[in-house]
Amino acid sequence: MFDIGFWELTVIGVVALLVIGPERLPRVARTAGLWVGRARRFVSSVKADIDRELAADELKKTLARHAESESLYEIIEDTKQSINPSAESPSDPQKKANTAVSDQSHDANG
């Protein structure tokens, strides 16, 4: 924000001591510190609000992009099929029913 070094702070302190006086300087310094703290908290809260708004906007854009593309379930199924082509697809209810019937017949015969 500001580039204030040690010597600048020393000069400000000496001028404040001469202008305000040693009796009121601690009270003025405390008040100034409170105001600086409030200003910093305000700036940080504004930054946090802006960051949250940007993140929410980015999330909305991402969700809109994904809504236009394939569903996540379809992507997962395609990935499973490409990894293991012999695996059954849970989205095919007829195949599930046939597998269940054949499993029961094997249990009855076995």
Secondary structure, 3 states (H helix, E strand, C coil): CCCCCHHHHHHHHHHHHHHHCCCCHHHHHHHHHHHHHHHHHHHHHHHHHHHHHHHHHHHHHHHHHHHHCCCHHHHHHHHHHHHCCCCCCCCCHHHHHHHHHHHHHHHHHC
